[in-house]
Amino acid sequence: MEALVEQVRQALIDSIDPKTLASSSRYFKEGEAARVYGVRMSEVSKIGKTSLQQIKVLPKYKVFELCDELWQSGYLEESVVACLWAESLHKQYEAADFKIFEYWVHNYLTNWADCDTLCNHTIGNFIMMYPEYITQLKRWATSSNRWIKRASAVTLIIPARKGLFLNDIFDIADILLLDKDDLVQKGYGWMLKAASEAYQKDVFNYIMSKKSVMPRTALRYAIEKMPADLRTEAMKK
């Protein structure tokens, strides 16, 4: 089935859009490594979904091997397809699959788009099935690697929106609270914002208790969906 990977790569090459390629550099900051073909994300999603029928007939371990091959290329569009394939198997996830996802986090993430695409749904779905692995996310939060730290937070975006794991969200926010990396700050701020959809009062109280030390970038992200009066109060110095 390696031919399927080559098929995806050829489809991406055939879909290169010069304007998308030219504008791609705007989305990544200094220190982020992002190789791109220059394919619109809607088209990348279409290419990934077109191949799902072929993926469904394969054993899970083989799909993960193909995903790994895509990740190894370093191309953003291939990582998106890898995440689509992995996410399509979420009903088959087993606890042992965490080792595979953790390997991808530790070895392949080089920019915020890779990080968020993998963590929001693929690993987020896994954590909702196997919440005992939140302990591992808290270990990620202590890493010296910016992407592993961001991953610890953005993995909980979807669960947070569903009202899950509030105390664990606060634990991870505590670990990341003083981090100086703005992409880590945005990651845990986004996590808090997602949690505020179900627990506005609790999240607001948390922010107010930390606002004297919380970086403004994280604070702004965290309060984004709150009413104007609460946002104003949170932003007061």
C-alpha positions as CSV (number, residue, x, y, z in Angstrom):
1,M,0.0,0.0,0.0
2,E,3.0,2.3,-0.2
3,A,1.6,3.2,-3.6
4,L,-1.2,5.0,-1.7
5,V,1.4,7.4,-0.2
6,E,2.8,8.0,-3.6
7,Q,-0.7,8.6,-4.9
8,V,-1.4,11.2,-2.3
9,R,1.9,12.9,-3.0
10,Q,1.2,13.1,-6.7
11,A,-2.3,14.5,-6.0
12,L,-0.7,17.2,-3.8
13,I,1.8,18.0,-6.5
14,D,-1.0,18.2,-9.1
15,S,-2.9,20.6,-6.8
16,I,-0.2,23.1,-6.1
17,D,-1.6,26.7,-6.1
18,P,1.0,29.4,-6.7
19,K,-0.8,31.9,-4.7
20,T,-1.1,29.6,-1.7
21,L,2.6,28.7,-2.0
22,A,3.5,32.4,-2.1
23,S,1.5,33.3,0.9
24,S,2.4,30.3,3.1
25,S,5.4,32.0,4.7
26,R,3.1,34.5,6.4
27,Y,1.6,31.9,8.6
28,F,4.8,30.8,10.3
29,K,7.2,32.7,12.5
30,E,10.9,32.6,13.0
31,G,12.0,29.2,14.5
32,E,9.2,27.3,12.8
33,A,10.1,24.8,10.2
34,A,7.3,24.3,7.7
35,R,7.8,22.6,4.3
36,V,4.8,23.2,2.1
37,Y,3.7,22.2,-1.4
38,G,1.4,25.2,-1.5
39,V,-2.0,23.4,-1.7
40,R,-5.2,25.0,-0.3
41,M,-6.3,23.2,2.9
42,S,-9.7,22.5,1.4
43,E,-8.0,20.6,-1.4
44,V,-5.7,18.8,1.0
45,S,-8.7,17.7,3.1
46,K,-10.4,16.5,-0.1
47,I,-7.3,14.5,-1.2
48,G,-7.1,12.9,2.3
49,K,-10.8,12.0,2.4
50,T,-10.8,10.6,-1.1
51,S,-8.3,7.9,0.1
52,L,-10.3,6.9,3.2
53,Q,-12.0,4.0,1.5
54,Q,-8.7,2.4,0.7
55,I,-7.6,3.1,4.3
56,K,-10.6,1.4,5.8
57,V,-9.7,-2.0,4.5
58,L,-6.3,-2.0,6.1
59,P,-5.4,-3.1,9.6
60,K,-4.8,-0.2,12.0
61,Y,-1.1,-0.9,12.4
62,K,-0.6,-0.6,8.6
63,V,-2.5,2.7,8.5
64,F,-0.2,4.1,11.3
65,E,2.8,2.9,9.3
66,L,1.6,4.9,6.3
67,C,0.9,7.9,8.5
68,D,4.4,7.7,9.8
69,E,5.7,7.7,6.2
70,L,3.8,10.8,5.5
71,W,5.0,12.5,8.7
72,Q,8.6,11.7,7.8
73,S,8.4,13.9,4.7
74,G,8.2,17.1,6.8
75,Y,5.5,18.5,4.4
76,L,2.6,20.2,6.1
77,E,0.1,18.9,3.7
78,E,1.2,15.3,4.1
79,S,0.9,15.7,7.9
80,V,-2.7,16.8,7.5
81,V,-3.5,13.7,5.4
82,A,-1.7,11.6,8.1
83,C,-3.9,13.1,10.8
84,L,-7.1,12.6,8.7
85,W,-6.2,8.9,8.3
86,A,-5.4,8.4,12.0
87,E,-8.5,10.3,13.1
88,S,-10.7,8.1,10.8
89,L,-9.6,5.1,13.0
90,H,-10.7,6.7,16.3
91,K,-13.2,4.0,17.1
92,Q,-10.4,1.5,17.0
93,Y,-8.1,3.3,19.3
94,E,-6.5,1.2,22.0
95,A,-4.5,2.4,25.0
96,A,-1.3,1.2,23.5
97,D,-1.7,3.6,20.6
98,F,-0.6,6.5,22.8
99,K,3.0,5.4,22.2
100,I,2.5,6.0,18.5
101,F,0.9,9.4,19.0
102,E,3.5,10.4,21.5
103,Y,6.3,9.4,19.1
104,W,4.8,11.7,16.4
105,V,4.6,14.6,18.9
106,H,8.2,14.2,20.0
107,N,9.7,13.6,16.6
108,Y,7.7,15.3,13.9
109,L,6.1,18.6,15.1
110,T,7.9,21.6,13.8
111,N,5.2,24.3,13.6
112,W,1.9,25.2,15.2
113,A,-0.2,23.9,12.3
114,D,1.3,20.4,12.6
115,C,0.8,20.5,16.3
116,D,-2.8,21.6,16.3
117,T,-3.9,19.3,13.5
118,L,-2.5,16.3,15.3
119,C,-3.5,17.2,18.8
120,N,-7.0,18.8,18.4
121,H,-8.8,15.7,17.1
122,T,-6.5,12.7,16.8
123,I,-5.0,12.8,20.3
124,G,-8.0,14.7,21.7
125,N,-10.3,11.9,20.8
126,F,-7.8,9.4,22.3
127,I,-7.7,11.3,25.6
128,M,-11.5,11.3,25.8
129,M,-11.4,7.5,25.4
130,Y,-8.5,7.0,27.8
131,P,-8.5,9.9,30.3
132,E,-5.8,8.3,32.4
133,Y,-3.3,9.5,29.8
134,I,-3.8,13.1,30.9
135,T,-1.0,12.4,33.3
136,Q,1.2,12.1,30.3
137,L,0.0,15.4,29.0
138,K,1.1,17.0,32.2
139,R,4.6,15.5,31.7
140,W,4.6,17.0,28.2
141,A,3.9,20.4,29.7
142,T,7.2,20.2,31.6
143,S,9.2,19.6,28.4
144,S,11.8,22.1,27.1
145,N,10.4,21.7,23.6
146,R,7.8,24.4,22.6
147,W,5.7,22.0,20.4
148,I,5.5,19.3,23.1
149,K,4.4,22.0,25.6
150,R,1.8,23.4,23.2
151,A,0.6,19.9,22.5
152,S,-0.1,19.4,26.2
153,A,-2.6,22.2,26.1
154,V,-4.2,22.0,22.6
155,T,-4.9,18.3,23.0
156,L,-7.6,19.3,25.5
157,I,-9.3,21.9,23.2
158,I,-12.1,19.6,22.1
159,P,-12.6,17.9,25.5
160,A,-12.7,21.3,27.1
161,R,-15.5,22.4,24.8
162,K,-17.4,19.4,25.9
163,G,-17.0,20.4,29.6
164,L,-14.4,17.7,30.4
165,F,-11.3,17.7,32.5
166,L,-11.6,21.2,34.0
167,N,-9.3,20.5,37.0
168,D,-6.7,18.9,34.7
169,I,-6.9,21.9,32.4
170,F,-6.1,24.2,35.3
171,D,-3.2,21.9,36.3
172,I,-1.7,22.2,32.8
173,A,-2.3,26.0,32.7
174,D,-0.5,26.2,36.0
175,I,2.5,24.4,34.6
176,L,2.7,26.5,31.5
177,L,1.6,29.8,33.2
178,L,4.9,31.6,33.1
179,D,6.3,30.2,29.9
180,K,7.9,32.9,27.8
181,D,7.1,31.4,24.4
182,D,4.2,33.1,22.8
183,L,3.1,30.0,20.9
184,V,2.9,28.1,24.2
185,Q,1.0,31.1,25.8
186,K,-1.5,31.1,22.9
187,G,-1.8,27.3,23.3
188,Y,-2.8,27.3,26.9
189,G,-4.8,30.5,26.5
190,W,-6.8,28.8,23.8
191,M,-7.3,25.8,26.1
192,L,-8.7,28.1,28.8
193,K,-10.9,29.8,26.2
194,A,-12.4,26.5,25.2
195,A,-13.0,25.5,28.8
196,S,-14.8,28.9,29.3
197,E,-17.5,27.8,26.9
198,A,-18.8,25.3,29.5
199,Y,-17.3,26.8,32.7
200,Q,-17.2,30.6,32.2
201,K,-17.3,31.5,35.9
202,D,-14.7,28.9,37.0
203,V,-12.3,29.9,34.2
204,F,-12.8,33.6,34.9
205,N,-12.1,33.1,38.5
206,Y,-8.9,31.2,37.6
207,I,-7.8,34.0,35.3
208,M,-8.4,36.6,37.9
209,S,-6.4,34.7,40.5
210,K,-3.4,34.5,38.0
211,K,-3.7,37.7,36.1
212,S,-0.9,39.5,38.0
213,V,1.6,37.0,36.5
214,M,-0.2,35.6,33.5
215,P,1.3,36.8,30.2
216,R,-1.0,39.2,28.4
217,T,-1.0,37.1,25.3
218,A,-2.4,34.1,27.2
219,L,-4.9,36.2,29.1
220,R,-6.3,37.8,25.9
221,Y,-6.8,34.4,24.3
222,A,-8.4,33.0,27.5
223,I,-11.0,35.7,27.8
224,E,-11.9,36.0,24.1
225,K,-15.3,34.4,24.3
226,M,-16.4,36.0,27.6
227,P,-18.9,38.9,27.8
228,A,-17.4,42.4,27.4
229,D,-17.7,43.4,31.1
230,L,-15.7,40.3,32.2
231,R,-13.1,40.9,29.5
232,T,-12.7,44.6,30.6
233,E,-12.4,43.5,34.3
234,A,-9.8,40.9,33.4
235,M,-7.7,43.3,31.4
236,K,-7.5,46.0,34.1
237,K,-4.0,46.4,35.5
